[in-house]
Amino acid sequence: MTGNGPVRIGQEVEKFVNNPGPVLRQVESFRQKLDRNLEKVLQDAEKGIENSLLGHPQEPEVYPIFTPELTEVGEDRLLIALSIALFELANPSSDPLHRKLENTSEASVGKTAEGLLNGFRNGQFNWSAKYEKEDNSMLFNEIPEKQLPPSTEAPDILAFLWNGLNSSIDAGVDRNYGIGLRTLEANTVHEMTHALNTQATTPLKNSKTEVIDEASAMASTYVVGGKMPDEDYSDEGLNQRELEQARKILGRFVDEKGHRKETVSLIRNISIRSIQILADNPGHDTTKVLENSINQL
């Protein structure tokens, strides 16, 4: 439920199919408020970081969970599909709700919901925030309640989207990490470091540039959140030994410079310089290039 009380989402889907106009207008109003809130999260997280994409023509667009550019249904119908998918994730059934949209004028919403549901079940959305390189977007998967529009302003058809995004409650979708604003901002700065690396350099040109890209994002998390991530990326093709070395070097740099937003700017400068060198000289030693970039500040 949301602040509007218990919601029978099946009935809301029927209302949507029978008369989509009023529902879409409500969803559009909610989406615009959510977009403003997500943009504020981005601005607050990046505030005080000189080397940022805020206000830049390449500043990422912000969306909840999935980018509408990668669908055919548009932003408002995507939110409805996300809400249906989250409902089905929390309430498995032999007669899935998305099938009620088959053979209707909103069949594409049902197919999108089915695809998103499979994505949730396959672990494709097991992250809090993510930078999507394909269309330069910043995606938010879990948001503290204070950063969401009030539940009373959520259309009934979006009840499970509001619940699913809300990191302050357990919505029964196995995605809640109970994150607070500090963690959200640290994750956002992490992903924005990836975004800056992508727009300023070619971070995926070889495995060594990927290592610098990931290590600098981890160090950015450490600055803002106070904890250095220690994920193993060896199954994604990164050299884990090199990643750990780069992470240690940048971790020591953060300890020296302090947990301030200015340190994130310095890390991004180091990252861009190192990636540019390693993109053209893949035979160079990753550690030495990183250390030289730090020494040249």
Salt bridges, closest charged atoms under 4 A:
GLU12 OE2 - LYS15 NZ 3.41
ASP35 OD2 - ARG31 NH1 3.43
ASP44 OD2 - LYS40 NZ 2.75
GLU46 OE1 - ARG268 NH1 2.86
GLU75 OE1 - ARG31 NH1 3.24
ASP76 OD1 - ARG31 NE 2.46
GLU88 OE1 - HIS98 ND1 2.92
GLU106 OE1 - ARG77 NE 2.78
GLU114 OE2 - HIS98 NE2 3.93
GLU132 OE1 - LYS130 NZ 3.80
GLU153 OE1 - LYS33 NZ 3.07
ASP213 OD1 - HIS194 ND1 3.06
GLU214 OE2 - HIS190 NE2 3.41
GLU214 OE1 - HIS194 NE2 3.39
ASP280 OD1 - LYS205 NZ 3.77
